[in-house]
Amino acid sequence: MPPARDARQFQCADVPEAPRAWRSNQGVAGAAALAELAAKHGLATQALLAETRLRAFDLGDPRCRVSLADECRLISRLLQHTGHAPGLGLEAGRRVRFTALGPLGLAMVSSLSLRAALHAAARFGNLGCPSLHLHLQACGPGGKDLRLILPQREYPAELGRFVVERSLAAVLSLSSSLAQRPVRVVALELALDRADISQAYELCGGRAPLHGMAASALVLAQADLDAPLPHGDARMFKLAEAQCLGLEAGCRPRAGLAGEVRGLLSAHPSCLGDMAATAALLCMSERTLRRRLQDEGTSFVTLCDELRRTLAEQLLAVPRLPISDIAERLGYAEASSFIHAFKRWHGRTPRAFRSAAASV
């Protein structure tokens, strides 16, 4: 295994294989699971998050976004603290829960089959956690089995074992939870040396992994993939899918500084409308921030307005959350100001929007 770097050395340039959305726009569930695991091993959350843009309270905010570079820093710091403890990735993967995945978790739980749930995970993986950044390929007799290619190339080589173990454990744990029984693994393929994997085969019913493969993957059988799931609900899945689509559209990164500002505001909603605080976090003056955004054809007000619209739609999906609380969370001094802005976006009040969504 290549020697470990200091966590502060990880930059976006270290992950050239990652699509842009992965680099700057991941859900917070993976980071929250890492913080939980770090605490178990005696590493305080504040120490884990040092040198990242994350703060402890961000880990409980589903609107928070995490850059892939910051995630690499978190993993590296955890590995250094534990001395690269064997099976740490497996332990991290088992801590991923549906409740932490937001709309994606609801979409998976309400899927009619495990195949549909995995397709939802692959489609909206960046909304949940990095462990679910899957690429799916049909395989087996008649193409009815499914090969789940796990994220690995997107990460620096020294983190390979951890991220593969974490993804493997998360996928199998969540799949078994959905089916309410163990899911059989047909094959386990690893793009790792034999020394780079620990107890992964135990998760696969004792099936020996195939080493030295082009990519790390596991294969699941049609019998498990197409069996009806106990909590499948087509109507609820449609609602969850719509929420995922809205969240995905709102999180789609912009280029340049505008993208960086949007990502920062998504991670720190308390900065919405506060240009001075945002400029300070970016280590520049308000004047410089205003000028550079103008050069990109946008403004701080426009970016805040876009993000508020997206967040408003997400918060209105919470049935009993008062309109006044939503307005406060979005930085409006009064609910009437929020209602006026929402009518400008959608042509109807927040209450009417919520009622229409509930009747879908």
N, C-alpha and C positions, 0 to 999 in steps of 0.2 A: 504494500500500500504506500502511495506517495506520502512524504512527511506532512504533518498538519501545519497549516499556517495560523498565524494569529487571527482571531476573528475579525479584527479591524481591517484586515487586508482585503476582504472580499468586496468587490465592486461589481456593477452590472456587466462590465467587460469580461468578468470571469465566467459568465454563463452564456456564451455565444449561441448555443443551440436553442435557447429558450425563445419562444415567440414573445413579442413585445408585451402582450397582455400578461404573460406569466412574470415578466421581469418587474413590472411596476404595479400589479393589480391582482393580488391574491386575497382570498378571504382570511379572516383572523383566526379561524378554528385551529389551524396547524400550529400557529404561534402560541395559542392558549394551551394546547396540549403539551407543547415543549416546556412552557412555564410550569405547568402542573408536575411534569416529570422532573424538572430541575429542582423544584422545591422538595420533592421526595428524596432527592440525592443531596440535599443540603445546600443548594445554590439558590440564593434569594432572587426573586423576580427582578428587583432593581439591578442587581449585578448581571443577570442574564441579558437584560435589555440595554445595558450600557453600550454606547457607540451605535445605537440604532435610533430611528425616529419614533419608536414605540414607547408609550408610557404604560404603566401598570393598568390604569383604568381603561385603556384602549382594548385590552384583551377581552373585555366583556361587552364590547360594542360591535354588533354584527355589521355596522356600516364601515368599520375600520378596514383599511386596505394595507397590505404588507408587500413590500418589494421582495423579489427573490434574493437580491443581494443581502437584505436584512435577515431573511430567513437563513441564508448560509452562515451569517454571523452567529445567529442563535444556536444553530446545530454545532458549529465549530466550538463555541464557548462551552456548550454542554458536554461535548466529547472530551475537551481538554480537562474540564472539571472532574469528570468521572474516569479519566485515564483510558478512554475508549473501551468502556465496559462491554463485554460480549452481550449481544441480544438487546442492546439499548434501543435500537430501531424498532424491534418487535414490541418492546414495552410501550414506546411512543405510539405505535400504530393502534394498539389495543385501547388507547385512551381517546380515540376519535369517536364521538357519539353523534347520533342523528340530531339531537337537540342543539348541537353546536353548529350545524350546517345551514341553519336558516331555511329559506324556501327550498333549497336543494334537498335538505333532509326530509322535508315534507313530501317532495316529489318522489323520492326514493321509497319512502314508507308507503305511499299511496299507489305505487306502481302495481300493475296487474301481474307482473312476472319479474323474476330476477333479471332476465335479459333486458326488460324495459328499464329497470332501476339502474343497471350498469350503463345503459345508453344515456340515461339522464345524467349520471355522474360524469361520463366522458364529455357530454355536451356542455355542461355547466360547471365543470370541475374547478374553474378559477373562482367560483363564488363560494365554494366550500373550503377545501383544504388541499394542499399540494399532493397529498397521498392519492387523491382521486383524479389527478391529471392522467387519465388513461387513454390509450389508443387501442381501439378494438378491431380485431380481424376475425372473419369467419374462417373456420378450419374444421378438420375432422370429416367423418362420413357425410357427404352431401352438404358440407359447409354449415352444419347445424351446431357444432361446438363453437366455442368462442375463446380466442386468445386475447388476453388482457396484457398489453405491453405496458410495463410500469415506468414511471419517470425515473431516469438515471442520467442520460446524456445531458440533461439540462443543468446538471450540477457539477461542481469541481470533482475530480476523480477521488480525492481523499474522503469525500462524503458519500461515495457510492454505496458502500455496504449499509450505512445507516438508512439512506433514503429508500433503498430497495426493501430492506427488512420492514421499514415503517409502512410502505405502501402495501406490501404483501399482507402484513398483519391487519391493517385497516380494512382492506378489501375483503379478506376472508371473515374477519370479525363482523363487519356490517352485513355481509351476505348471509352468514349463518343466522344472524339476528333477524333479518328479513324473513328467511325461510323457516325460522324457529326450529332448526335442526342443522347438524353439520353439513357443509357443502363439500362434495367430493372433488378433489383436484385430479385431473387427468394427467397433467404434466407440469413440471416446474422447470423453467429455463433461466439460467443465470449468466449474465455477462460479467462475472466476477471470478477471480481465482478461488480455488478450493479453500484457501486460508482466509478468504474474505467473507465467509458466510458462517453463521453459527447454528442456531436451532431452527432455522427456517423450515427444514424438512419435517419437523415435528408437527407444524401447523398443517402440513399436507398429508396427514395420515401416514407418515413414515415413508412417503414416496421419495426416493433418492433424486436430487436435482441433477439436471444436465448442465455441466459447467462449460465455460468458454463459448457461450452462445453470442450472437450478434447483439441481442438485446435481452433484458430481463423480463420474463413474462410468466404468467400461469394460464393454464387451459382449463376451462370448466365445461362440463358435459351438458348436452341438450336436456337430459332428464331433469337436472336441477334448474337450468336456465328458463325452461318453459312451464314449469309447474306453477299453478296459481299461488299467489302469496296471500297469507291470511288476512292482511289489512288492505288489500287492493281496493281502490275506490276511484273509478274513472273521473267522476266529477271533481273530487278533491285533487286529483293529479292535474286536471286542466287548470284549476286555480293556482296550484303551486307552480306549474309551468309558466303561467302568465306572470307571476311574481318574479320568477327567475329571468324571464325575458326583459322585464322592466328594469330589474337590478343590473342585468348585463349591459343593457343600453346605457344606463346611467354611469356605469363604471368603465365604459369603453374609453381607453386613454386617448388624450390629445397628444399632439407632438410638441416638442420644445418645452419652453418654460410654462406654457399654458397647461401642458400635461402634468408637469411637476406640481404646479399650484393646485390643480384639481385633485391629484393624488394626495397632497398634503391636507387639503380641506376635507377630503373623504376620511382620512385617518384621524383628523382632529376637527370634528364638526363644531366645536366651541369657537373656532376661528372664523366661522362663516360671518361675513360682513365686517370682519376686523382686519383691515388691510395692514395696520401697523404690526399686529401680532404675526400675521402671515409673513410679512417682509422680514421680521426679526428671525423667524424660524428658517428663512431662506438666506439669512446673513446678508441682506441688502437693505437699502433705504426704500421707503415708500415711493419716492420719486423714481428710483431706478426700476422698481417693480412695475410701476405704472407705464413707464416709457417702453420697457421691453415687451410688455403685453400688447401695447399699442402697435409695436413693430410687427407683432404676430397677428394683428387684425382682430384683437379681442380686448377685453378689459376685466378687471377684478369683479366688477358688478355683474357682468355677463356670466362669468364662471360661477359666481355664487348663486345667481338666479337659476342656472342649469342644474346645479347640484341640489338646490332647495326643492326644485320641482321633482326630481327623482326621489329624494328622501321623503317628501310629502306623500308620494304615491305608496312608498313602502310602509310608512307609519300608518296610513289610513287602512292598510290591510290588517292592522291589529284591531279587532272589533270593539273593544271597550276603552281604547285609549282616547281620552277627551280631546276635542279640537283645540282647546286652550293649551293643553300640554304639548301637542304637536307644534303649535305656533311658537311656544317657548323654546322647544328643542331646536327649531329652525332659526332662532335668533330674532324673532319678531317681538316687538314690545307689546303688541296687543293682538288678540285673535282676529280682530276686524282687518288688520293689515294683511295677515296671512290669507284670510278669506278673499280679500280683494285681489291679491296676487294669484291665488288659485283659480279664480274665475277668469283672470286674464290668460292663464295657461290652458284651461280646459273648457271654458265657457259655461261652467256650472260650479256650484258650491262644493266644498269638501264633503259635506253630508250627503249631497246627491250623488257624488262620485262613489262614496263608500256604499251607498244603497245599491247602486247599479252593479258594482263589483260583486256584492254579496248575492245578487240574483242570478249570476252567471251559472 
